[in-house]
């Protein structure tokens, strides 16, 4: 009988103890909030387990907390269905048990690194650690992000000049002032392709004779530095009557070759169409028109000829200074009642200061060595040389150009300037290259 009582009392005590322990085992113990300031996050990679904080001592008279259950085997699901990572619950070799040696106030052991609470966000990059803590050197814990962080350059202050390694090689030096006046094909601005109109007019000082020459011209790019040329001249003469004429239309081509860093040469030619005839026009209808240019390009207003025009030219740049030269022989092949071959050699030299906006002086001459005997009646007969000056202004832009000059003949027939005869020359147009 006493043995039965002893067994029953033992079973009762075991049941009471089981019921008392079961609730505490079913519910996890929540660690108390830390009373010390939250330390900065360590450089450990996300997901690395940290040691739990020390347990808070129980109140006097309370039963001691139950022992923590043994960690499940690797790969086995933990309570709640969460599978821990391999080795997640095993302490590091040589590490003390959780809470061992830690004071109740939460003080850290000498040399220990603080860990951030579970779920805490890491501080932004560049934030200093709290006083009394030292962050481990980058890469000391085997962090895979450490090497990537070291490879990203730090933000550059805009107030500090960057080195050549950061900016790359310096740009190529700017071209000299002479080369800045060239187009993308390295052709001077004044020699570019264009479509425009050129006019020249003159008034006799002691007569009522006046002349106006109007020429439509085009220099169209053909291949490389080669251009196709066309000129369609018109004329208007005012004397006792007013006459309008169509001059000899010319078709040709020219090529611009670069002979050096500052020198360009022009070679070309043209052939005229015999559209002006002495049989259909009176000499008073074309003589004043040719005089408006001081007989430059006389073949455009000389009747009954087939002109063959050769062109040679040069242009040199010396900083803001531009020098030009022209030499253009013209052979007059007679047609119809005209029986004489004639030769005219026109030449000119210019000196200009400025490229986009400039001004200068032009000196032009017309040598007429065979004009002492001309079959066609013309005022230039027996006038073997005509000289003229032209101060001018020019404006060159990317798409347009303009030039104006005052023509001052110096020869005996047309001169002296501003006394007997004077003229005005003007040209403008648009660029096509």
C-alpha angles and dihedrals in degrees: 000000000000089000090057091050090050093050093047092049090050092052091050093052091048091051093049091048091049093051091049094051099042098073093049091049093049094052120060117233111249111219115236118253116270114258095199122077113279109262122228117268116267123237092256113128119258114277097030109137117239130206115270118246120260115277119253113247115252124247117266113279095018118124115258116262116263119260116265113259118253114266114259121252120271111285094013116122115251123224107295094033098276116139110214120223117259109282092002095135099039117102119234117263110277093011120133123243116272110283095007113143094000118131121237090246092062098250117164124239117248111282094010118135119229117239128212118246116261111280095015115142116240116250118258117272114276096026112138119238119249117270114280096030129094123201115228117248117273111275094013093116094044093257108174090209093058096076091046091051090052091052094056110086117236118253111279120232109235090218092063121078114240124232126246090255091060097041098037127233117334118261121265114274116266116259120257121272092262093056092050088072093062129096124233089279092055093249121139115256094245092054097052125117114278148165115214153121129263124198135183129178137178139189126204113235097216100027142052093241116122132169136195125192121194121184127183110207140179133191106191122189109243110168126346108314094349120110134191114227132206130172126186110188126197128184141200122194124190119194123118085334137015119251130182122202140181110227129213109295113223130204124191149122139236138194128215116212124188108228097179144341091290104020133081128182127204124206123177149114146206141207122218130220116230096239095139116070131183090216094063101034132054117234091243090064096062107023096074090045093058091046091058088074095040084255094300107153088012091166090072090066101031113104131230099017140113104219123208110196126196121193130204123170144161135197127190129187124209104175107288091351120093124190123192134183132186133193115179122168116194125198117208110210109197123237133185114349092355109102103172130090111219133195126204124183113196119188137171143177128204135192116194133179116205133025112220092028116014148142138203150139130281125200115193134179137189116207111197104180096165100041095096088092116033124170093205118068109249136152092234092066112129091007099119100179134026121189128189141170126216125188107196146179124213137189121196122190134168094264106014142037138191134189131180129180142169112235114215115184116209103186124106096253100047101023165117096072119250089006109068104006136001133167144196125222126197135171133175138162149130130280120243102191 
